[in-house]
Amino acid sequence: MSSVLVLIAAPGSGAITREVLREVGHDPKWLSPGEACEFTHYDATVAAKLAYLPIDVNVVSLKDRRKKLLIADMDSTMIHQECIDELGDVAGVGERIKEITARAMAGQLDFEDALTERVGLLEGLDEGVIARVIENRITFRGGGKELLSTMKANGAYTALVSGGFTAFTSFVADILGFNEHHGNELLIENGKLSGQVKSPILGKEAKVDELRRICSAHGLSHADVLAVGDGANDIPMLREAGLGVALHAKPKVQEQAGYVINHGDLSALLFLQGYAKSDIK
């Protein structure tokens, strides 16, 4: 036995019913009743059988299953929002920025060029808007605190690595308990956004560089890494990690990631590692 089949549904949905279990055909080990379970003996065609249901199906290797490093994207991953879109709404250029964001996250535009163009549209915005966006517009995806607390309690190191902005990563990292955070810095002149971002821009290659740096610093292999993200700029990071999860991600990301979660929240990343609900902090 080298792998397990893991079924995960949305929290509280009870979507994994007796009828579903009959489709799989073997007694499960429950990780969370009605919500998450795993099978050591399974039919490889089960994913196709369950495709019509709101259940995520992933096959996970048992080797090095519990990860020692969590490296996570921020926008639309740890939080529900794209922070630059929220700033754009306040600045009155929200629709234009959202259009560019959507194309960049779908992999249709170069991330750095798209970021530079969007930040340029924010020129002249009062820096105080950042604090107001944080206070009034940012909401956290479910399961984030549980993910961080449980992995850290089991000895894992955690890093938030975002193509977004440090003004937001510092807030999110503090609330959720990340060990470190990285992002891009918005340049400010006389209390207003200059329309520029500090170089070098943290993009898709920089995310991989951070993963490698942290592994080296902590004596970890890439097999020890759980990475999670949703946009095209996360793909190299997800492919580099032992467990690279596309979370409610764009189609291109789902196609290239090894693992996909479309129905569960961030606690699903614990179930993929074999943690049961009773293990969650």
C-alpha positions in Angstrom: 0.0 0.0 0.0 1.7 3.2 -1.2 -1.2 5.6 -1.5 -4.7 6.3 -0.3 -7.8 7.7 -2.1 -9.1 10.7 -0.2 -12.7 12.0 -0.5 -13.4 15.5 0.8 -16.6 17.5 0.7 -17.5 21.0 1.9 -17.5 21.4 5.7 -20.9 20.4 7.2 -22.3 19.3 3.9 -22.6 15.6 4.7 -22.1 15.0 1.0 -20.2 11.7 1.5 -23.2 9.5 2.1 -23.7 5.7 2.2 -24.7 5.8 -1.5 -21.4 7.5 -2.3 -19.5 4.9 -0.3 -21.2 2.1 -2.2 -19.8 3.7 -5.4 -16.3 3.4 -4.0 -17.0 -0.1 -2.8 -14.8 -0.5 0.3 -15.1 0.5 4.0 -13.5 3.9 4.6 -11.4 5.4 7.3 -13.3 8.4 8.4 -11.3 11.6 8.9 -14.5 13.7 9.5 -17.9 11.9 9.3 -19.8 12.8 6.2 -17.1 15.3 5.2 -13.7 13.5 4.6 -12.6 9.9 4.4 -9.9 7.8 2.9 -9.5 4.3 1.3 -6.5 2.1 1.2 -8.2 -0.2 -1.5 -9.9 1.6 -4.3 -10.8 1.4 -8.0 -8.8 3.9 -10.1 -12.0 4.8 -12.0 -13.8 6.1 -8.9 -13.0 9.7 -9.7 -15.0 9.5 -12.9 -17.9 7.8 -11.0 -18.0 10.7 -8.5 -17.4 13.6 -10.9 -21.1 14.6 -10.7 -21.0 15.1 -6.9 -19.7 18.0 -4.8 -16.8 15.9 -3.6 -13.1 16.3 -4.2 -11.2 13.1 -5.1 -7.4 12.9 -4.7 -4.9 10.0 -4.6 -2.2 10.9 -2.0 1.1 9.1 -1.5 1.6 7.7 2.0 5.4 8.5 1.9 6.2 11.8 3.6 2.5 12.4 3.9 2.5 15.0 6.7 4.4 18.0 5.4 6.9 20.0 7.3 6.6 23.2 5.3 3.4 25.1 4.2 4.0 27.7 1.6 0.8 29.5 0.6 -0.5 32.1 -1.8 -2.6 34.9 -0.3 -5.2 36.4 -2.6 -8.1 34.1 -3.4 -6.4 31.4 -1.4 -5.9 32.4 2.3 -8.4 35.2 1.8 -11.4 35.5 -0.5 -10.3 38.7 -2.2 -7.7 40.0 -4.7 -6.4 42.9 -2.8 -5.5 45.0 -5.8 -9.0 44.6 -7.1 -10.4 46.0 -3.8 -8.0 49.0 -4.0 -9.1 49.5 -7.6 -12.8 49.6 -6.5 -12.0 52.4 -4.1 -10.0 54.3 -6.7 -12.8 54.0 -9.2 -10.9 51.8 -11.7 -12.1 48.5 -10.3 -13.6 47.0 -13.5 -10.4 47.7 -15.5 -8.2 46.3 -12.8 -10.4 43.2 -12.3 -10.3 42.5 -16.0 -6.5 42.6 -16.0 -6.3 40.5 -12.8 -8.6 37.8 -14.3 -6.5 37.5 -17.4 -3.2 37.4 -15.4 -4.5 34.7 -13.0 -5.8 32.7 -16.0 -2.3 32.8 -17.5 -3.2 35.0 -20.4 -0.9 37.9 -19.4 2.6 38.1 -18.0 2.2 38.5 -14.3 4.8 41.2 -13.8 3.5 43.3 -16.8 0.0 42.9 -15.5 0.9 43.9 -12.0 2.8 47.0 -13.2 -0.2 48.1 -15.3 -2.7 47.6 -12.5 -0.5 49.4 -9.9 -0.2 52.3 -12.4 -3.9 52.8 -12.3 -3.8 53.4 -8.5 -1.5 56.4 -8.8 -2.6 59.2 -6.5 -4.7 57.0 -4.2 -4.4 58.0 -0.5 -2.3 55.5 1.4 -5.0 55.4 4.2 -7.2 53.5 1.8 -5.1 50.4 2.4 -6.1 50.3 6.1 -9.7 50.8 5.2 -9.7 48.0 2.7 -8.1 45.7 5.3 -10.7 46.6 7.9 -13.8 46.6 5.7 -13.2 44.3 2.7 -10.8 41.4 3.6 -12.4 38.1 4.7 -10.6 34.9 5.4 -11.3 31.6 3.7 -12.6 28.9 6.1 -10.1 26.5 7.8 -7.1 28.8 7.5 -6.4 29.2 11.3 -7.0 25.4 11.8 -4.5 24.6 9.0 -1.8 26.8 10.4 -2.4 25.9 14.0 -2.4 22.1 13.3 0.6 22.0 11.1 2.6 24.2 13.4 1.6 22.1 16.4 3.1 19.1 14.5 6.4 20.9 13.8 5.8 22.5 10.4 7.1 25.8 9.3 4.8 28.2 7.5 5.3 31.0 4.9 2.9 33.3 3.1 4.4 34.1 -0.4 2.2 36.5 -2.4 2.3 38.4 -5.6 0.2 40.9 -3.7 1.4 43.5 -1.4 3.3 43.5 1.9 0.7 45.9 3.5 -1.7 43.0 3.2 0.6 40.0 3.8 1.7 41.4 7.1 -1.9 41.6 8.3 -2.9 38.2 7.0 0.3 36.5 8.3 -0.2 38.1 11.8 -3.9 37.0 12.0 -3.3 33.4 10.8 0.1 32.9 12.5 2.5 32.4 9.5 6.2 32.3 10.5 7.1 34.6 7.7 5.6 36.5 4.8 6.7 38.0 1.5 5.0 40.2 -1.1 5.5 43.2 -3.3 5.9 46.7 -1.8 3.7 49.6 -3.0 5.7 52.8 -3.3 4.3 55.8 -1.5 5.1 59.5 -2.0 3.7 62.2 0.2 1.0 60.0 1.6 -0.2 58.8 -1.8 0.4 55.7 -3.9 3.0 56.6 -6.6 1.6 54.1 -9.1 4.8 52.0 -8.9 5.9 48.8 -7.1 9.3 48.3 -5.7 11.7 46.1 -7.8 12.3 43.3 -8.1 8.7 42.1 -8.4 7.8 38.9 -6.6 6.2 36.7 -9.3 6.0 33.1 -10.2 9.8 32.4 -10.2 10.3 34.3 -7.0 7.7 32.0 -5.3 9.8 29.0 -6.3 12.9 30.7 -5.1 11.4 31.3 -1.7 10.3 27.6 -1.5 13.8 26.5 -2.3 15.4 29.0 0.1 13.2 27.9 3.0 13.8 24.2 2.3 17.5 24.8 2.3 17.4 26.9 5.5 15.4 24.2 7.4 17.1 21.1 5.9 13.9 20.0 4.1 13.3 18.3 0.8 10.7 19.4 -1.7 8.8 16.2 -0.8 8.3 17.8 2.7 6.4 20.8 1.2 2.7 21.5 0.9 2.0 24.4 -1.4 -1.4 25.9 -2.1 -2.5 28.6 -4.6 -5.1 29.4 -7.2 -3.5 31.5 -10.0 -1.3 30.9 -13.0 1.7 32.5 -11.2 1.4 29.7 -8.5 1.8 26.8 -11.0 5.6 26.5 -10.8 5.4 26.6 -7.0 2.7 23.9 -6.9 4.7 21.7 -9.3 7.8 22.1 -7.2 6.1 20.9 -3.9 5.6 17.4 -2.8 1.9 18.2 -2.3 0.9 21.1 -4.6 -2.8 21.9 -4.2 -4.9 24.0 -6.6 -7.6 25.5 -4.2 -10.7 26.8 -5.9 -8.3 27.6 -8.7 -8.4 28.7 -12.4 -8.9 25.9 -14.9 -5.3 26.2 -16.2 -4.0 25.7 -12.6 -6.2 22.7 -12.0 -4.9 21.1 -15.1 -1.3 21.4 -14.0 -1.5 20.9 -10.3 -1.1 17.4 -8.8 -4.0 17.9 -6.4 -7.3 19.8 -6.7 -9.8 21.1 -4.0 -12.9 22.7 -5.4 -15.4 21.9 -2.7 -13.6 21.8 0.6 -12.0 24.8 2.5 -8.5 25.1 3.7 -9.0 22.3 6.3 -9.1 20.0 3.3 -5.3 20.4 3.2 -5.2 18.7 6.6 -7.3 15.8 5.4 -5.0 15.3 2.5 -2.2 14.8 5.0 -4.1 12.3 6.9 -5.2 14.4 9.9 -8.6 13.5 11.3 -11.0 16.1 12.6 -10.0 15.2 16.2 -6.4 16.1 15.4 -7.3 19.6 14.2 -6.2 22.4 16.6 
